[in-house]
Amino acid sequence: MGPISFFRESLRDLKTVGTVTRSSKALCKGVIKPIDFDSARFLVELGAGDGVITEHMLAAMHPDAKLLTFEVNPKFCKKLRELKDERLIVVEDTAEKLPIYLAENNFGEVDCVVSAIPFVSLPKSLADTIVTLCRDALRIGAPFSQIHYSLMRKKVYQGIFGNINVDFVPMNIPPAFVLTSRKA
Ligand SMILES: C[S@@+](CC[C@H](N)C(=O)[O-])C[C@H]1O[C@@H](n2cnc3c(N)ncnc32)[C@H](O)[C@@H]1O
């Protein structure tokens, strides 16, 4: 799926997709930067879209690692399945069901969560629940990295994880922030 198809799909449901452009190369690199790919075996991605970040993760992942990727849009899930990488498990379901799919797929403690879910358009209680589930699933010291286009929800991560680091990525439309917290 190219940028035009992503644009069309986002116009159909802008509230869920959250933006009209896929993440730029700079943003993809920025959001996966906190991950130690040499040691990571259980990776999670939320809101994968058509897989632009997924592909960057797969390219860096260890051959024995697994990536559990959540996406609610059926067209995007079709594109994700076309990546045909046996380390990739595409979950066509909502991210708040994370614990169910971790158990089903025999995941141990999670080594990283990368998320582009537009939490700003979700009810705050649901966004908080998803972020808390991610924190609980992570091993101590492991990163949770979230893409945002404003810093409106910064305090949520500070509250749930007790720490937050913000990186600005100007080379994206729109310019974006990567918010990273680590499990204490
Ligand atoms: C901003 S797009 C990001 C797409 C891609 N990761 C990128 O960076 O270009 C956010 C994606 O999150 C998905 N999404 C929204 N709510 C979700 C939820 N509750 N669970 C899983 N995916 C969700 C949307 O369908 C959309 O594809």
The ligand as an ORCA input file, in Angstrom:
! r2SCAN-3c Opt
* xyz 0 1
  C      -1.465      6.932     12.933
  S      -1.858      5.334     12.237
  C      -0.215      4.666     12.231
  C       0.045      3.722     11.116
  C       1.514      3.292     10.994
  N       1.966      2.611     12.185
  C       2.391      4.482     10.751
  O       3.144      4.848     11.670
  O       2.329      5.055      9.657
  C      -2.628      4.557     13.642
  C      -3.166      3.161     13.402
  O      -3.717      2.678     14.645
  C      -4.839      1.846     14.339
  N      -5.652      1.744     15.556
  C      -6.477      2.689     16.067
  N      -7.030      2.237     17.214
  C      -6.539      0.989     17.434
  C      -6.725      0.014     18.464
  N      -7.541      0.249     19.500
  N      -6.054     -1.162     18.385
  C      -5.212     -1.403     17.332
  N      -5.004     -0.516     16.318
  C      -5.650      0.668     16.375
  C      -5.502      2.574     13.165
  O      -6.341      1.731     12.413
  C      -4.283      3.067     12.377
  O      -3.904      2.170     11.363
*
